[in-house]
Amino acid sequence: MPNSNPLNVYKGPNSVRDYFDPDSAPPLPLVEVPDKLNPYRGDGVRIYAKMMTMHPANNVKAMPALNLLEKSVVPGKTNTIIEYSSGSTVISMSLVSRVYHGISDVRAFLSNKTSTAKLRLMQFFGLDITLFGGPSQPEPTDERGGIRAAERLAEEKESIINPNQYENDGNWKSHVRWTGPQILRQLPEINLICAGMGTAGTVTGLGMYFKEAKPSVFRLGVCTAAGDRVPGPRSFALLAPVEFPWKQAVEHIEEVGSHDSFSLSLNLCREGIVCGPSSGFNLKGLFQFIERRKAAGTLKDLANADGEIHCVFLCCDLPYQYITEYFDKLGSEHFPSITNEALTKVDLYRYDEAWERDAATALPLFLDLKRDEQDLSKAVAVKDGTTIIDLRQPADFEKFSLPGSVNIPFANPANLSPFSDPAVLEALWLNLESHFKAPSEGLVALLQGKRILVLCYDGDSSRVATSVLRAKGYDADSVRGGFRGLSDFDVRQVRGDAIIPNSQGAKQGMLTHEVELVTPS
């Protein structure tokens, strides 16, 4: 298998086809597991991860998908592809069908017990999904299951094909065609190959390949422990109806549980070998087998002349679609805690810098000067169509407030900024959300159709309030710095629509009508 594209570049009208084609690309990476993750390195065991995740489809099922569709699609006749698949196979088929065959109608039949994350992933790739009740992994021959339903539909219409990964030899032969030769080319000194058993296509193909190409390679299969579930592989009992020649391909089978599978793949991910739970499943099966041979004193029987044992296991897919399952299976002790986690449930709305205004810009939009009014207390009034909300405590509001403002006392001067103290932010946001979610008739009259300005002590609480009000559909702004921001302007002179800092005011001797707004020191 010559490497015809060492720079991994794809150009021209068939660029994406070539990108997907194992014969046009360098071999998928083979990465030795670091010693810290290999408890048997001292015994001469070297362990390598075959990164099937590095194919453009990001999973081991890309090889069967390529091979199955190449041999099943009838040009000019096939326009629909149906496959019973828990995710990886049918996602790979959806990509390959478009890239190679121009077919976009790919339908997934699968269990109703499939996770929401996986269902969304399949929808993301454009798959038409039909769910089936009953066992999550039905027997291929069960007339009540989705596997047979897909077969029947394909039998009814010539335009529909069901590649059927469970019975089609093109599944396992794809690994004879591509995966096995890649591994042997990359690691001629290989002593053991390990793969999980779901459809049994991967382990059958690798086993049959190495049985002929290098018979000394030990062929290890891994099944799920009875009653336990790992995404992808099956229990030994469910392999009984599988017609692939897996019994000829495999020399020994280990059974592995879900906790070890998720835990080991988590460790691999954190050390840079990013993979899903079935990859940890394969590695755990390998560990169990090595420990079994070590205890029996037969481990060295697998070694090369130099005493080293080179083992390869497959990394089958990526972890991202299983994130929720990692937390469910392993528990919180496997993951760092989140500081201020309570904030995930509050302060949920967007902020915008445009909603936070300087005092000199904001106040003229909300305050009106009545030039003919001699009573200073009446000379400045809130403009028509506007509302000013003051979040300070009642005592401070009584001492001084902007004309026409309304007091809703949610801010406390004794508290830190809500952006400095998560508990303050949580309490403030919950109060605001409750208050404005179902406002009273009187409050609605103040808010509906009005331009709203929100003030507080330092501007931060009013910024949170503005976010909440905007989320409810109100036209709200806040004053940057709050009343402390106002105090930066010791005296304001109101002239028409402008509020001008004292430094820009009238020169001595000019005759002007002035109204001073003085904030408390």
Backbone torsions as a table, in degrees:
resi	resn	phi	psi	omega
1	MET	NA	90.2	-177.6
2	PRO	-68.3	147.2	176.7
3	ASN	-89.1	97.3	-174.0
4	SER	-87.3	-4.7	-176.1
5	ASN	-141.1	66.7	-174.6
6	PRO	-64.4	-23.1	-179.0
7	LEU	-89.0	-5.5	174.2
8	ASN	61.1	44.2	179.6
9	VAL	-115.8	139.1	-176.4
10	TYR	-130.0	121.5	-176.3
11	LYS	-130.2	165.6	172.5
12	GLY	88.2	-177.2	-174.8
13	PRO	-64.0	-23.6	-179.9
14	ASN	-105.8	25.0	-173.9
15	SER	-58.3	-45.3	-177.5
16	VAL	-72.6	-37.6	174.6
17	ARG	-57.5	-46.7	-179.9
18	ASP	-65.3	-35.2	177.9
19	TYR	-61.0	-37.1	-179.8
20	PHE	-83.6	-18.9	-172.2
21	ASP	-80.3	115.9	179.4
22	PRO	-59.8	-24.5	180.0
23	ASP	-79.8	-12.8	-179.7
24	SER	-104.6	-8.3	-175.2
25	ALA	-114.8	157.6	172.6
26	PRO	-61.3	157.9	178.4
27	PRO	-58.0	148.1	174.7
28	LEU	-63.4	144.4	-171.1
29	PRO	-59.3	146.7	171.5
30	LEU	-119.4	114.2	-169.4
31	VAL	-119.2	124.9	177.6
32	GLU	-72.5	133.2	178.7
33	VAL	-69.4	133.2	-179.3
34	PRO	-62.1	153.3	-175.6
35	ASP	-55.8	-32.6	-177.8
36	LYS	-65.8	-19.5	177.0
37	LEU	-105.1	4.7	-178.9
38	ASN	-119.1	94.4	-178.0
39	PRO	-69.3	-6.8	-176.7
40	TYR	-111.9	14.8	179.3
41	ARG	-61.8	-35.1	178.2
42	GLY	-67.5	-14.9	177.4
43	ASP	-94.9	10.0	179.5
44	GLY	85.4	10.7	-178.8
45	VAL	-90.3	127.6	173.7
46	ARG	-116.7	132.5	-172.0
47	ILE	-121.0	133.8	-176.8
48	TYR	-124.3	139.7	175.5
49	ALA	-98.9	121.2	174.0
50	LYS	-87.2	111.2	-169.1
51	MET	-85.3	76.9	175.6
52	MET	-64.3	-18.0	177.7
53	THR	-66.0	-15.3	-175.8
54	MET	-89.1	-0.4	169.3
55	HIS	-67.4	152.8	179.5
56	PRO	-53.2	-29.1	178.1
57	ALA	-82.3	-7.8	173.1
58	ASN	68.0	22.3	176.3
59	ASN	-157.7	163.1	-175.1
60	VAL	-65.2	-22.8	-176.1
61	LYS	-76.3	-3.7	177.0
62	ALA	-61.1	-37.5	-178.2
63	MET	-65.6	-51.1	175.3
64	PRO	-59.6	-39.7	-179.2
65	ALA	-59.2	-45.5	178.3
66	LEU	-59.5	-47.5	-175.2
67	ASN	-70.9	-43.4	-177.8
68	LEU	-64.6	-45.1	-178.1
69	LEU	-72.0	-33.3	177.1
70	GLU	-58.4	-35.9	-175.4
71	LYS	-96.8	-9.5	-175.0
72	SER	-108.8	-35.2	-176.5
73	VAL	-69.6	130.9	177.3
74	VAL	-104.6	109.8	-177.9
75	PRO	-56.0	134.6	178.9
76	GLY	82.2	-10.4	-179.3
77	LYS	-119.5	-45.7	-177.4
78	THR	-76.4	126.6	174.6
79	ASN	-131.1	-2.8	179.5
80	THR	-141.2	137.7	177.9
81	ILE	-122.3	130.8	179.0
82	ILE	-124.8	134.0	178.8
83	GLU	-145.9	135.7	170.4
84	TYR	-82.2	118.0	-174.4
85	SER	-158.4	141.6	178.6
86	SER	-79.5	-2.8	176.7
87	GLY	153.9	-67.8	-169.0
88	SER	-62.9	-44.5	-177.0
89	THR	-63.8	-48.8	-174.9
90	VAL	-73.6	-28.9	173.7
91	ILE	-65.5	-44.1	176.9
92	SER	-61.3	-40.4	178.9
93	MET	-64.1	-38.0	-179.9
94	SER	-63.4	-37.2	178.6
95	LEU	-72.3	-49.3	-177.8
96	VAL	-63.2	-38.8	-177.5
97	SER	-63.1	-37.5	178.3
98	ARG	-74.3	-47.4	-173.7
99	VAL	-66.6	-41.7	-173.9
100	TYR	-97.4	-33.4	-168.0
101	HIS	-121.7	-3.2	178.9
102	GLY	66.2	24.1	-178.9
103	ILE	-105.0	122.1	-178.7
104	SER	-104.1	-14.1	-178.9
105	ASP	-87.3	89.0	178.0
106	VAL	-118.2	127.8	-173.3
107	ARG	-118.0	135.3	-179.4
108	ALA	-107.1	123.4	169.2
109	PHE	-100.3	131.7	-178.1
110	LEU	-162.1	172.6	-175.1
111	SER	-70.1	144.4	174.6
112	ASN	-70.2	-5.1	179.1
113	LYS	-93.0	4.6	177.1
114	THR	-66.7	140.0	-177.2
115	SER	-64.7	152.8	178.0
116	THR	-59.8	-39.1	-179.8
117	ALA	-59.1	-41.0	-179.9
118	LYS	-70.2	-39.1	177.7
119	LEU	-62.3	-43.5	178.8
120	ARG	-63.6	-38.1	179.3
121	LEU	-62.0	-43.3	179.2
122	MET	-66.8	-39.2	174.9
123	GLN	-62.8	-37.6	178.5
124	PHE	-57.1	-38.8	-179.1
125	PHE	-88.7	12.1	171.2
126	GLY	84.1	18.4	-177.3
127	LEU	-82.7	139.2	171.8
128	ASP	-85.6	121.2	-170.6
129	ILE	-108.9	133.3	170.3
130	THR	-125.1	125.9	-177.5
131	LEU	-96.8	149.0	178.7
132	PHE	-128.6	140.7	174.7
133	GLY	-80.5	-175.1	-178.8
134	GLY	89.5	-161.8	-177.5
135	PRO	-60.7	144.4	179.4
136	SER	-68.9	-25.4	177.2
137	GLN	-125.1	80.0	-177.0
138	PRO	-68.0	155.1	174.2
139	GLU	-69.4	141.6	-177.0
140	PRO	-56.7	-27.0	-176.3
141	THR	-96.2	-0.1	-177.4
142	ASP	-72.2	113.5	-176.7
143	GLU	-63.7	-20.4	-178.5
144	ARG	-84.9	-11.3	-172.8
145	GLY	-93.8	171.7	-177.6
146	GLY	-71.2	-24.8	179.6
147	ILE	-64.2	-48.2	178.8
148	ARG	-69.5	-32.3	178.1
149	ALA	-61.7	-40.8	177.8
150	ALA	-65.3	-40.6	178.9
151	GLU	-63.0	-44.2	-177.6
152	ARG	-63.3	-41.4	-179.0
153	LEU	-62.8	-39.9	179.2
154	ALA	-68.6	-29.8	179.0
155	GLU	-70.9	-25.0	-175.8
156	GLU	-81.7	-26.3	-176.1
157	LYS	-134.1	131.0	-179.6
158	GLU	-69.1	-22.6	-178.3
159	SER	-79.0	-9.7	-179.3
160	ILE	-108.1	134.2	172.8
161	ILE	-120.9	147.4	173.0
162	ASN	-120.9	97.4	-177.6
163	PRO	-56.3	-32.9	174.1
164	ASN	58.4	80.2	179.7
165	GLN	-61.0	-17.7	-175.9
166	TYR	-82.0	-21.6	-176.4
167	GLU	-127.9	-16.2	-174.3
168	ASN	-82.1	120.1	-178.6
169	ASP	-62.5	-17.4	175.8
170	GLY	-60.8	-22.1	175.9
171	ASN	-61.1	-65.7	-174.3
172	TRP	-72.1	-27.3	-179.5
173	LYS	-71.4	-17.9	174.9
174	SER	-63.7	-31.9	179.6
175	HIS	-81.0	-22.9	169.5
176	VAL	-71.1	-36.6	-176.3
177	ARG	-75.0	-40.2	-171.3
178	TRP	-123.7	-58.0	-168.8
179	THR	-65.0	-49.1	-179.7
180	GLY	-58.9	-52.4	179.1
181	PRO	-59.5	-36.6	176.4
182	GLN	-59.4	-48.3	-176.6
183	ILE	-63.6	-44.8	-178.5
184	LEU	-65.9	-36.0	176.9
185	ARG	-66.3	-38.6	-178.2
186	GLN	-76.4	-33.2	-174.0
187	LEU	-137.9	75.1	-178.1
188	PRO	-58.5	-25.2	-177.8
189	GLU	-85.2	11.1	-177.5
190	ILE	-55.1	139.9	178.7
191	ASN	-116.2	-22.9	-175.9
192	LEU	-149.3	137.9	175.1
193	ILE	-120.0	135.6	-176.0
194	CYS	-130.7	131.7	178.4
195	ALA	-149.0	150.8	177.2
196	GLY	-77.1	165.3	-175.3
197	MET	-124.0	104.7	174.6
198	GLY	-111.8	-84.9	167.0
199	THR	-73.0	-13.9	-175.9
200	ALA	74.8	8.9	-179.6
201	GLY	-67.0	-43.3	-177.4
202	THR	-64.9	-51.2	-176.5
203	VAL	-68.1	-33.1	177.5
204	THR	-66.2	-47.3	-179.0
205	GLY	-63.4	-46.6	179.4
206	LEU	-65.3	-42.0	-179.4
207	GLY	-63.4	-45.6	-179.5
208	MET	-66.6	-35.6	178.8
209	TYR	-65.6	-53.0	-176.5
210	PHE	-69.7	-26.0	176.7
211	LYS	-60.3	-33.3	178.8
212	GLU	-93.4	-44.6	-172.8
213	ALA	-75.8	-36.2	179.1
214	LYS	-153.0	84.6	-172.7
215	PRO	-59.5	-21.0	-179.0
216	SER	-71.8	-14.9	-179.9
217	VAL	-70.6	125.0	178.4
218	PHE	-77.3	137.0	-173.3
219	ARG	-112.4	109.2	-172.9
220	LEU	-111.8	128.1	175.1
221	GLY	-108.1	156.1	-179.7
222	VAL	-132.7	129.5	176.6
223	CYS	-116.8	162.4	176.2
224	THR	-76.2	149.7	174.5
225	ALA	-63.9	147.5	-178.3
226	ALA	-57.4	131.4	177.8
227	GLY	79.6	-1.8	179.1
228	ASP	-109.2	161.5	-177.0
229	ARG	-136.2	131.2	171.8
230	VAL	-125.7	132.9	-178.1
231	PRO	-57.0	119.8	177.2
232	GLY	113.1	-72.2	-176.8
233	PRO	-72.3	167.6	-177.6
234	ARG	-122.8	170.2	173.5
235	SER	-79.0	163.0	-179.3
236	PHE	-61.4	-37.0	-178.8
237	ALA	-60.9	-35.1	-177.9
238	LEU	-79.3	-5.2	177.4
239	LEU	-84.4	-13.9	-174.8
240	ALA	-54.0	-45.3	-178.4
241	PRO	-81.0	-5.9	-178.5
242	VAL	-69.6	125.5	-173.2
243	GLU	-92.5	-4.5	175.5
244	PHE	-61.9	152.3	-178.3
245	PRO	-77.9	50.9	-175.8
246	TRP	-67.8	-28.2	-179.8
247	LYS	-67.7	-31.3	176.3
248	GLN	-77.1	-25.6	-173.3
249	ALA	-85.6	-25.3	-171.9
250	VAL	-111.2	137.2	178.5
251	GLU	-96.8	-25.8	-179.1
252	HIS	-155.7	148.4	179.2
253	ILE	-125.4	131.5	173.1
254	GLU	-106.3	150.8	175.6
255	GLU	-111.5	134.4	-173.3
256	VAL	-132.7	143.1	178.8
257	GLY	-91.9	170.7	-174.4
258	SER	-72.8	-37.2	-176.9
259	HIS	-60.6	-48.1	178.7
260	ASP	-62.4	-37.6	-178.5
261	SER	-62.9	-48.1	-179.6
262	PHE	-69.2	-39.4	-178.2
263	SER	-65.2	-46.3	-179.0
264	LEU	-67.5	-39.1	179.1
265	SER	-67.9	-32.6	175.1
266	LEU	-61.9	-43.3	178.5
267	ASN	-63.3	-41.4	177.9
268	LEU	-61.1	-44.9	-179.2
269	CYS	-59.8	-43.6	-175.8
270	ARG	-70.8	-17.4	177.2
271	GLU	-102.2	12.6	171.1
272	GLY	101.5	-5.5	176.8
273	ILE	-101.1	87.6	-169.8
274	VAL	-80.0	119.4	-174.1
275	CYS	-159.1	165.6	-177.9
276	GLY	-91.6	-177.1	-173.7
277	PRO	-63.0	-31.3	179.9
278	SER	-67.7	-21.4	176.2
279	SER	-73.8	-43.8	173.5
280	GLY	-62.2	-34.7	175.9
281	PHE	-58.7	-48.5	179.1
282	ASN	-63.0	-43.1	-179.1
283	LEU	-65.4	-40.2	178.1
284	LYS	-63.4	-40.0	175.7
285	GLY	-60.2	-40.3	177.0
286	LEU	-64.0	-45.1	178.1
287	PHE	-57.8	-45.5	-178.4
288	GLN	-61.8	-41.5	-179.3
289	PHE	-66.6	-44.1	178.8
290	ILE	-60.7	-43.5	179.2
291	GLU	-63.2	-38.7	179.3
292	ARG	-63.5	-45.6	179.6
293	ARG	-69.0	-34.7	178.5
294	LYS	-65.1	-44.5	-179.9
295	ALA	-64.2	-32.8	-179.5
296	ALA	-84.1	-7.0	-179.5
297	GLY	76.6	19.9	-176.7
298	THR	-115.2	9.8	-178.0
299	LEU	-61.6	-40.7	-176.9
300	LYS	-66.4	-15.2	177.7
301	ASP	-64.5	-19.6	-179.9
302	LEU	-87.6	-10.3	-168.6
303	ALA	-77.2	156.1	170.1
304	ASN	-77.4	-179.6	-178.6
305	ALA	-62.8	-28.0	179.7
306	ASP	-82.6	2.3	177.3
307	GLY	88.1	-4.0	-178.5
308	GLU	-94.9	148.8	-179.6
309	ILE	-118.8	117.0	-176.3
310	HIS	-102.4	114.7	-175.6
311	CYS	-115.6	139.2	177.9
312	VAL	-121.8	130.9	170.8
313	PHE	-122.9	157.2	-176.1
314	LEU	-94.8	134.1	167.5
315	CYS	-96.6	114.6	-163.0
316	CYS	-93.9	-36.4	179.8
317	ASP	-155.1	-175.4	-175.8
318	LEU	-99.0	161.3	-172.7
319	PRO	-84.6	-13.6	-164.0
320	TYR	-63.0	-35.6	-179.2
321	GLN	-74.2	-7.6	-177.5
322	TYR	-111.2	11.8	-172.5
323	ILE	-54.3	-45.9	179.6
324	THR	-60.5	-39.7	-180.0
325	GLU	-66.9	-33.6	175.8
326	TYR	-59.2	-45.3	-179.2
327	PHE	-68.7	-37.8	179.8
328	ASP	-67.3	-41.3	-175.9
329	LYS	-76.0	-41.2	-168.4
330	LEU	-97.3	-26.5	-179.0
331	GLY	86.8	164.5	-172.8
332	SER	-66.1	-22.7	-176.6
333	GLU	-66.0	-15.6	179.2
334	HIS	-87.9	-2.4	-172.7
335	PHE	-132.0	144.0	176.6
336	PRO	-61.4	146.6	176.9
337	SER	-74.8	162.4	178.5
338	ILE	-105.3	117.8	175.7
339	THR	-68.6	135.0	-178.8
340	ASN	63.6	37.9	-176.7
341	GLU	-61.3	-25.9	179.0
342	ALA	-59.6	-23.4	-178.5
343	LEU	-70.9	-11.7	176.9
344	THR	-68.0	-15.7	-176.4
345	LYS	-109.6	-0.1	180.0
346	VAL	-133.9	174.1	178.9
347	ASP	51.9	53.6	-168.7
348	LEU	-92.1	-5.6	-172.1
349	TYR	-104.3	164.4	-174.9
350	ARG	-75.9	157.9	173.4
351	TYR	-117.2	157.7	177.4
352	ASP	-146.4	129.1	-179.8
353	GLU	-57.6	-28.4	-178.6
354	ALA	-67.7	-18.3	-179.6
355	TRP	-86.3	-6.3	-179.1
356	GLU	-111.0	109.5	-171.7
357	ARG	-110.1	150.5	170.0
358	ASP	-67.8	151.6	-178.0
359	ALA	-58.4	-43.4	-176.9
360	ALA	-64.1	-25.1	178.1
361	THR	-88.0	-36.7	-173.1
362	ALA	-78.0	-44.9	-170.7
363	LEU	-60.6	-40.9	178.9
364	PRO	-62.0	-21.0	179.9
365	LEU	-78.3	-17.3	-174.3
366	PHE	-119.2	-21.4	-177.7
367	LEU	-109.7	139.9	-176.9
368	ASP	-119.7	136.0	177.8
369	LEU	-95.3	124.2	174.6
370	LYS	-97.9	101.2	-170.0
371	ARG	-68.3	-26.4	-176.9
372	ASP	-88.4	-2.3	-177.5
373	GLU	-87.4	122.9	-179.8
374	GLN	-85.8	-24.9	179.3
375	ASP	-77.4	112.1	-176.5
376	LEU	-57.9	-32.1	-178.0
377	SER	-68.0	-18.1	-179.7
378	LYS	-110.4	-2.0	-175.1
379	ALA	-73.0	-27.1	178.4
380	VAL	-115.7	126.4	-178.6
381	ALA	-137.2	156.7	177.0
382	VAL	-68.9	138.4	-177.7
383	LYS	-68.3	153.7	176.1
384	ASP	-61.4	142.6	177.6
385	GLY	79.2	11.4	179.9
386	THR	-128.1	157.4	175.6
387	THR	-137.2	134.8	174.8
388	ILE	-110.8	123.1	179.0
389	ILE	-106.8	126.4	-179.3
390	ASP	-110.0	116.2	-175.0
391	LEU	-89.2	0.6	-176.5
392	ARG	-71.4	170.1	179.1
393	GLN	-69.2	152.8	-175.3
394	PRO	-55.5	-38.8	-178.7
395	ALA	-62.5	-41.6	178.7
396	ASP	-71.7	-35.3	177.2
397	PHE	-63.2	-39.5	-179.9
398	GLU	-68.0	-35.6	-179.5
399	LYS	-65.4	-42.2	-178.9
400	PHE	-161.8	136.4	175.9
401	SER	-155.7	159.3	175.9
402	LEU	-71.2	147.1	-177.5
403	PRO	-55.9	134.9	174.4
404	GLY	74.9	5.7	-177.7
405	SER	-77.0	158.1	-178.7
406	VAL	-113.7	135.9	-177.2
407	ASN	-95.7	118.7	171.5
408	ILE	-125.3	93.1	-164.8
409	PRO	-79.4	78.2	178.4
410	PHE	-101.9	-14.4	-179.8
411	ALA	-97.6	144.8	-178.8
412	ASN	-128.0	125.1	-177.5
413	PRO	-67.1	-16.7	179.9
414	ALA	-78.3	-16.6	-178.2
415	ASN	-88.3	155.5	171.1
416	LEU	-71.7	170.2	174.3
417	SER	-57.3	142.1	176.9
418	PRO	-60.6	-19.8	178.0
419	PHE	-88.4	-2.6	175.9
420	SER	-107.4	-25.6	-177.6
421	ASP	-125.6	108.7	-177.7
422	PRO	-58.6	-34.5	-179.9
423	ALA	-65.4	-38.2	177.5
424	VAL	-65.3	-43.7	179.9
425	LEU	-63.4	-43.9	-179.6
426	GLU	-60.0	-49.4	-178.3
427	ALA	-64.2	-43.1	-179.1
428	LEU	-62.9	-47.9	-176.5
429	TRP	-64.0	-42.1	179.3
430	LEU	-62.3	-40.3	177.4
431	ASN	-63.7	-46.1	179.9
432	LEU	-63.7	-44.9	-178.9
433	GLU	-61.2	-44.6	179.5
434	SER	-64.9	-41.2	-175.2
435	HIS	-69.0	-40.3	-174.6
436	PHE	-97.5	-8.3	-179.8
437	LYS	-68.7	-41.6	178.3
438	ALA	-133.3	72.3	-174.1
439	PRO	-68.5	151.9	176.2
440	SER	-68.2	167.5	179.8
441	GLU	-60.2	-40.5	179.7
442	GLY	-63.7	-38.4	179.8
443	LEU	-71.3	-38.3	177.7
444	VAL	-59.5	-40.5	179.4
445	ALA	-61.8	-32.6	178.7
446	LEU	-76.9	-25.3	-171.4
447	LEU	-104.1	-42.1	-170.8
448	GLN	-64.5	124.3	177.3
449	GLY	71.5	10.0	-178.4
450	LYS	-106.3	155.9	168.9
451	ARG	-92.4	126.8	-167.9
452	ILE	-114.9	136.2	172.8
453	LEU	-119.0	129.8	-178.0
454	VAL	-114.0	131.8	178.5
455	LEU	-125.8	153.4	173.3
456	CYS	-148.2	-160.2	-177.5
457	TYR	-71.3	-50.7	-173.5
458	ASP	-120.1	1.3	178.0
459	GLY	95.3	-16.3	-175.1
460	ASP	-79.0	-43.6	178.2
461	SER	-64.1	-38.3	178.7
462	SER	-69.8	-28.3	175.6
463	ARG	-65.9	-41.8	175.9
464	VAL	-62.9	-43.8	179.9
465	ALA	-61.3	-38.5	178.8
466	THR	-63.1	-40.8	177.5
467	SER	-59.9	-43.6	179.5
468	VAL	-66.1	-46.3	-179.1
469	LEU	-62.6	-42.5	179.1
470	ARG	-62.1	-38.2	178.9
471	ALA	-65.3	-25.5	178.5
472	LYS	-89.2	2.0	176.2
473	GLY	94.7	11.0	-179.2
474	TYR	-95.6	149.1	-178.3
475	ASP	-88.3	85.9	-172.8
476	ALA	-117.4	146.4	173.0
477	ASP	-134.6	162.8	175.3
478	SER	-126.0	166.0	178.3
479	VAL	-99.7	121.7	178.1
480	ARG	-62.1	125.0	-179.6
481	GLY	87.4	-8.0	177.7
482	GLY	57.7	-145.7	179.2
483	PHE	-67.4	-25.3	174.5
484	ARG	-67.7	-31.8	174.7
485	GLY	-68.1	-36.9	176.1
486	LEU	-64.2	-34.6	-177.2
487	SER	-69.1	-15.1	174.8
488	ASP	-65.6	-24.0	175.8
489	PHE	-103.2	92.7	-173.7
490	ASP	-57.7	-37.2	178.0
491	VAL	-136.2	134.6	173.7
492	ARG	-112.5	140.2	175.2
493	GLN	-113.0	122.5	-177.5
494	VAL	-93.9	119.8	178.3
495	ARG	-132.7	109.8	-177.3
496	GLY	61.8	-116.8	-179.9
497	ASP	-103.1	8.7	-175.2
498	ALA	-111.1	140.0	170.9
499	ILE	-114.5	115.7	-167.9
500	ILE	-114.7	133.2	176.2
501	PRO	-57.5	154.8	-176.1
502	ASN	-56.8	-34.3	-178.1
503	SER	-65.9	-17.8	179.7
504	GLN	-105.4	10.8	-172.6
505	GLY	-76.8	-171.9	-176.7
506	ALA	-68.4	146.5	176.3
507	LYS	-73.4	156.6	178.0
508	GLN	-57.4	137.2	175.7
509	GLY	98.1	-16.4	179.1
510	MET	-77.0	140.9	179.6
511	LEU	-95.6	108.3	-179.8
512	THR	-137.3	156.4	174.0
513	HIS	-87.9	115.4	-176.1
514	GLU	-121.6	142.6	168.9
515	VAL	-127.6	123.1	-177.6
516	GLU	-95.1	133.7	172.2
517	LEU	-108.0	108.8	-176.2
518	VAL	-110.1	122.6	177.2
519	THR	-89.1	153.2	-178.7
520	PRO	-64.8	146.1	178.8
521	SER	-79.0	NA	NA
